[in-house]
Structure formats: C-alpha cells, structure tokens
Amino acid sequence: MHVTHAESNASTEEDQHNIFIHPTLSAYYQNLTPFIALSMFVGSLLVLLNIAIFSHTVSKIRNSCDPCTRVPSIIMCSLYPIICGAAFTTIMLPKGWLVCHTVMHICFTIGAVVFRQLCFRYVGSELTYAKENDGAAVAISTPPCCCCCLCLPALMPSKTKLCLLRYMVWQMPIVQGCIMLVLNLIYYREKDLYHSVNMYFIPFLVSSILIGIWALNIVVRMVNSIHSEYGLMKKMFCLQLILLLCKLQYMLLDTQLNHIELGGYYPINHTIYKQTIINLLILVEMVLVSLLVQNAYKSPPV
C-alpha cells in the first residue's frame, strides 16, 4: 500500500513538471496569469465583434438576396462566429481543445456541402445548369489536383457526373466527422493511445479533404464560367480560409511554438500559453475574414 502511495506521488510530481499536460479546470482558474486573463477579455470582445458583423451581414442578405439563396448564404456566414466561439471556448476550457478543434474542422466540411448547394441555387438547379451550359466541356485541372490532372480530359457535364461531384463533396462531413469522433473518444479515454495512433488517421483525413475540395472547385468553376456576377471565386476563397487558418496554420504553429519556451510548469504551462496564442490569433483572423465574407455576400449580383 505504501509503494502505491509513493508511486502516486511520483506520478503527480512528474505531471506537474510536464509542460504538455492540461491542468484541471480548478487549477487553471486558481492560477491565472495576467496574459491569460487579458486573452480571455480580448477574446470575449472579438467574439462579440464577430457576432455583430454576422448580424449586420444577415440583415444585408435578408434585404438583397433571392429567397432560394437566402438560407444557404446565412449558413455560410454563420460558420465564422461559430469558429470564433470554438476558439474562445478553447481559451476558457483548455482541456476541451480537441472538441473545439473538431468543431472548426467540421464547420469547413459542412460549409463545403452548403456552398455546393448554393452554387446551383444561383442558377436554379443542376438540371438548369446543364441546359445553360449547352454541352460545353469543363476543365477538371483545378486546385488542389491541378498538377496531377493535367492529362485528364475536360468534363462534359451530365446528370451522372454532376451526381458524382455531389457525392465527392458530401463524403467530407461524413468521413471527417466519423474520424474526428473516433479521435475524440480515444483522446479523452486514453491519451497515450491517441498520441500513438493519430498519425495513422491523417492519410484518410487528407485524402477525403483533397477529393472534396477538388470536386467543389470544379463545381464553382463550372457555375462561375456562365454566371461570374455571383462572385463565387471570392466566396470560395472565404470558405478555404477556414481550412488554411484553422487547420493548416493551427498545425504549423502548434509544431513551431514547441521550439519556443512559453510559460512555466503546471498548471499555467507551455501548452496553455501555446493554445492561447494560437486561438487568440484565430479569433483576430476570423474577425477579418468575417469582414471579407460580409463584402462577398451582402451585395446583390449585378
């Protein structure tokens, strides 16, 4: 019994000197530093600012958009305050970082599905597009597969091929959602196992995203070629910024900041400072992106 107690004390002491462990909620709030407290205050202001921008954008959409495109447009604009809320929640509840990161991740995949639907609603439907296109071929050498698809022939739009493109986009929220659910269950049940197996899921995540973005880019270019007045390229860029800032930038900063000594030991350690810096940056960026989104969606087509 005495040995077990000694091992427990040794384990506790090791955890307290581990700069990568997340503190308990009580330990976190009892040991707040000025930087973390200031980040919470600034983060709350940025969330409110993002909500205000979203509200203003929605009012513009309600006044200027056609009823059939109104709801998808509002859903697209709502992604950014949701991401802001997830980033702010990570600052307030550090242990919930993976759940919040998953919310950001799924926001992009859901946004891709809604945006594909919005593209065809601008022209009426897939059938209407096929009639307006009049059998013109569409190039499929688009990002992110523009280099490896140069040898492939142009796509002749048909009901079957449009259906295939739809499924290529739709697989993203399903595949990504299932994988992220499994990773969350593993992480919150057994962290050591999570760090051992999470790398094996990356090829499936990347493949699913590449296929989905490729199909969505083809759809956007198809519709934009005959209706450029809807500004689909700008709206697509706003959607892709979610992936760039909340996924790629997140992973890059998470790796690079490990080479810089931040914070001290448990509870306000390196991991807490690193997460706070990354999510505070995302909060600022989402406000700027929301302004870009407002410009892209508030104006009626000319």
C-alpha positions in Angstrom: 0.0 0.0 0.0 2.9 2.3 0.9 4.5 1.6 -2.5 1.4 2.5 -4.4 1.1 5.8 -2.5 4.8 6.6 -3.3 4.2 5.8 -7.0 1.2 8.1 -7.0 3.2 11.0 -5.5 5.9 10.4 -8.1 3.4 10.4 -10.9 1.8 13.6 -9.6 5.1 15.4 -9.4 6.0 14.2 -12.9 2.7 15.6 -14.2 3.4 19.0 -12.6 6.7 19.3 -14.3 5.3 18.1 -17.7 4.8 21.2 -19.8 2.5 19.4 -22.2 -0.2 18.3 -19.7 -3.5 20.2 -19.5 -4.5 21.4 -15.9 -7.7 20.7 -14.2 -10.3 23.5 -14.5 -10.0 24.5 -10.9 -6.2 24.6 -11.1 -6.4 26.6 -14.3 -8.7 29.4 -12.8 -6.9 29.5 -9.5 -3.6 30.2 -11.2 -4.5 32.6 -14.0 -1.7 34.8 -15.2 -2.2 38.4 -16.5 -1.6 37.2 -20.0 -4.3 34.5 -19.9 -6.7 36.8 -18.1 -6.1 39.5 -20.7 -6.5 37.0 -23.5 -9.9 36.0 -22.1 -11.0 39.6 -22.1 -9.8 40.3 -25.6 -11.2 37.0 -26.8 -14.7 37.9 -25.5 -14.6 41.3 -27.3 -13.6 39.6 -30.5 -16.4 37.1 -30.3 -18.9 39.9 -29.7 -17.4 41.9 -32.6 -17.7 38.8 -34.9 -21.4 38.3 -33.8 -22.1 42.0 -34.6 -20.5 41.7 -38.1 -22.5 38.5 -38.7 -25.8 40.2 -37.6 -25.1 43.1 -39.9 -24.3 40.7 -42.8 -27.5 38.7 -42.2 -29.6 41.9 -42.4 -28.0 42.8 -45.7 -28.6 39.2 -47.0 -32.3 39.3 -46.0 -32.8 42.6 -47.9 -30.8 41.8 -51.0 -30.8 38.0 -51.7 -33.3 35.9 -53.5 -35.4 33.7 -51.1 -33.9 30.5 -52.6 -30.3 31.5 -51.8 -31.0 33.3 -48.5 -30.8 30.4 -46.1 -27.6 28.9 -47.6 -26.0 32.3 -47.6 -26.8 32.9 -44.0 -25.5 29.4 -43.1 -22.2 30.2 -44.9 -21.8 33.4 -43.0 -22.6 31.7 -39.6 -19.6 29.5 -39.9 -17.2 32.3 -38.8 -18.8 33.3 -35.5 -19.2 29.5 -34.7 -15.4 29.1 -35.2 -14.8 32.2 -33.1 -16.9 30.6 -30.3 -14.9 27.4 -30.6 -11.6 29.2 -30.4 -12.8 31.3 -27.4 -14.0 28.1 -25.6 -10.6 26.6 -26.0 -9.1 29.6 -24.1 -11.8 29.2 -21.4 -11.7 25.4 -21.2 -8.2 24.2 -22.3 -8.9 20.5 -21.8 -11.7 20.8 -24.4 -9.3 21.8 -27.2 -9.8 18.8 -29.4 -13.6 19.1 -29.3 -13.3 22.8 -30.2 -10.8 22.0 -33.0 -13.2 19.3 -34.3 -16.0 22.0 -34.4 -13.7 24.2 -36.6 -12.9 21.2 -38.8 -16.5 20.1 -39.3 -17.5 23.7 -40.0 -15.4 23.6 -43.1 -16.9 20.3 -44.4 -20.5 21.4 -43.7 -19.7 24.7 -45.4 -18.5 22.9 -48.5 -21.7 20.9 -48.8 -23.9 24.1 -48.3 -21.7 26.1 -50.7 -22.1 23.4 -53.5 -25.9 23.7 -53.0 -25.7 27.5 -53.1 -23.8 27.4 -56.4 -26.6 25.5 -58.1 -29.3 27.5 -56.4 -27.8 30.6 -58.1 -28.6 29.1 -61.5 -31.8 27.3 -60.4 -30.7 23.7 -60.2 -28.3 21.1 -61.6 -30.7 20.5 -64.5 -30.9 24.2 -65.3 -27.1 24.5 -65.3 -26.9 21.5 -67.7 -29.3 23.3 -70.1 -27.5 26.7 -69.8 -24.1 25.1 -70.3 -25.2 23.7 -73.6 -22.7 20.8 -73.5 -19.6 22.9 -73.1 -16.7 21.0 -71.6 -15.3 22.0 -68.2 -11.6 21.7 -67.2 -11.0 19.5 -64.2 -7.4 20.5 -63.7 -8.3 22.7 -60.7 -6.6 23.1 -57.3 -5.7 21.1 -55.3 -5.3 18.5 -58.0 -4.3 20.8 -60.9 -0.8 19.3 -61.3 -1.8 15.6 -61.3 -4.9 16.0 -63.5 -3.3 17.8 -66.5 -3.5 14.6 -68.6 -7.2 14.1 -67.9 -9.8 15.2 -70.5 -12.2 18.0 -69.8 -15.5 17.1 -68.1 -18.7 17.1 -70.2 -21.5 17.9 -67.6 -24.2 15.3 -67.4 -26.6 14.1 -64.7 -24.3 11.2 -63.7 -21.2 13.3 -63.5 -22.9 16.1 -61.5 -24.2 13.4 -59.2 -20.6 12.0 -58.8 -19.3 15.5 -57.9 -22.1 15.9 -55.3 -21.1 12.6 -53.6 -17.4 13.7 -53.7 -18.3 16.8 -51.7 -20.8 15.0 -49.5 -18.3 12.4 -48.3 -16.3 15.1 -46.5 -18.6 15.7 -43.5 -19.4 12.0 -43.2 -15.8 10.7 -43.4 -14.3 13.6 -41.4 -17.0 13.5 -38.8 -16.5 9.8 -38.2 -12.7 10.0 -38.0 -12.8 13.1 -35.7 -15.4 11.3 -33.4 -13.1 8.3 -33.1 -10.1 10.5 -32.3 -12.1 12.4 -29.7 -13.2 9.2 -28.0 -9.6 7.9 -28.0 -8.1 11.1 -26.7 -10.5 11.6 -23.8 -10.3 8.0 -22.8 -6.6 7.1 -23.3 -4.3 10.0 -24.3 -1.2 7.8 -24.7 -3.1 5.7 -27.2 -4.2 8.8 -29.0 -0.6 10.0 -29.5 0.3 6.6 -30.8 -2.4 6.2 -33.4 -3.5 9.7 -34.5 -0.9 9.7 -37.3 -2.5 6.7 -38.9 -5.7 8.7 -39.5 -4.0 11.6 -41.3 -3.9 9.9 -44.7 -7.7 9.3 -44.6 -8.4 12.9 -43.4 -6.1 14.4 -46.1 -7.5 12.2 -48.9 -11.1 13.0 -48.0 -10.4 16.7 -47.9 -8.5 16.7 -51.2 -11.3 14.9 -53.0 -13.9 17.1 -51.6 -12.1 20.4 -52.3 -11.3 19.2 -55.9 -14.9 18.4 -56.6 -16.1 21.7 -55.1 -13.6 23.7 -57.1 -14.8 22.1 -60.3 -18.4 23.0 -59.4 -17.5 26.6 -58.6 -15.7 27.0 -61.9 -18.5 25.4 -63.8 -21.1 27.8 -62.5 -18.7 30.8 -62.5 -17.9 30.3 -66.2 -21.5 31.2 -67.1 -22.5 33.4 -64.1 -19.4 35.3 -62.9 -21.7 38.0 -61.5 -22.3 35.9 -58.4 -18.7 36.3 -57.2 -18.3 32.6 -56.4 -14.5 32.7 -56.5 -14.4 35.2 -53.7 -16.9 33.2 -51.7 -14.9 30.0 -52.3 -11.8 31.8 -51.1 -13.5 32.8 -47.8 -14.5 29.1 -47.3 -11.0 27.9 -48.0 -9.6 30.3 -45.4 -11.3 28.2 -42.7 -9.2 25.2 -43.7 -6.0 27.3 -44.1 -6.3 29.2 -40.8 -8.0 26.7 -38.5 -6.3 23.5 -39.7 -3.0 24.1 -41.6 -2.0 27.2 -39.7 -3.0 25.6 -36.4 -0.9 22.5 -37.1 2.1 24.6 -38.2 2.0 26.9 -35.2 1.4 24.0 -32.8 4.7 22.5 -34.1 6.8 25.6 -34.3 5.8 27.0 -30.9 7.1 23.9 -29.3 10.6 25.2 -30.1 10.0 28.3 -28.0 9.8 28.2 -24.2 6.5 29.6 -23.2 5.1 29.7 -19.7 6.4 27.7 -16.8 5.3 24.4 -15.2 1.9 23.1 -14.2 -0.8 24.5 -14.2 -0.2 27.5 -16.5 2.4 25.8 -18.6 3.8 25.8 -22.1 0.7 24.1 -23.6 -1.7 26.6 -22.1 0.3 29.6 -23.4 0.7 27.9 -26.8 -3.1 27.2 -27.2 -4.0 30.7 -26.0 -1.7 32.3 -28.6 -3.0 30.2 -31.4 -6.6 30.6 -30.6 -6.3 34.3 -30.0 -4.7 34.6 -33.4 -7.6 32.6 -34.9 -10.1 35.0 -33.2 -8.5 38.0 -34.8 -8.3 36.4 -38.2 -12.0 35.3 -38.1 -13.0 38.9 -37.5 -11.0 40.0 -40.6 -12.4 37.0 -42.6 -15.9 37.9 -41.5 -15.5 41.4 -43.0 -14.4 39.8 -46.2 -17.4 37.5 -46.1 -19.7 40.4 -45.5 -18.4 42.1 -48.6 -18.8 38.8 -50.6 -22.4 38.1 -49.5 -24.1 41.3 -48.7 -24.1 42.8 -52.3 -26.8 41.5 -54.8 -25.4 40.3 -58.1 -25.0 43.0 -60.7 
